């Protein structure tokens, strides 16, 4: 895909990208797809998938208490627990505001570790990474399930194919994860300001009609995924029947706000 070569124009030291269909066919790739990048918040969809495996295995229930008073596993996955962005401080009652929270995902990781008696990074490896053959991906030691994952484009296309055609989870569970949890809530999309509504599923951000946004103007409202402050993103556009992974090693900033939507539109046009 010629559109993927646009990453060569990004003002970053290193970048790689690929597009994958639901059947695992890599439609195109560009750059060092085996290079390990820090994922930042692109760690969250991986962590969320592990939580959903724990749910299907019966280790946890989505509506069991977790986090602040009134909060559940579902609230934590959907950034509606009321916890602050990066500290374990309650800012709002559960279910009333979309407060994007790294702390919430850290509470979630602790909750799963206690429920399974397995450290969360190891549970992620056993539940998601190993079955999908993602050998270059890791969340080591006491690393945060919100932001400390490391991976490659080659590995993440395997995950992006899985999300489109689930084998590790019941497709109905994944469909729920890509559906809006607590519709209508306002919130801040980091880097893009206040959004009304600020829609999320279970660990995945849902595009809907958000503007501005990190995906393209031609991205369908059903597009879901995540971006990271390390200069990384993964989106799945069900209407296009494909997913795109792009990883770079420069912190998110104005360069990404400018480059990513045009890149996504070029990819979608070529598809």
Secondary structure, 3 states (H helix, E strand, C coil): CHHHHHHHHCCCCCEEEEEEECCCCEEEEEECCCCCEEEECCHHHHHHHHHHHHHHCCCCCCCCECCCCCCEHHHHHCCCCCECCCCCCECCCCCCCECCCHHHHHHHHHHHHHHHCCCHHHHHHHHHHCCCCCCCCECCCCCCCCCEEEECHHHHHHHHHHHHCCCCCCHHHHHHHCCCCCCCCCEEECCCEEECCCCECCCCEECCCCCCCCCCCCCCCCCEEEEECCCEEEEEECCCCEEEEEEECCCCCHHHHHHHHHHHHHHHHHC
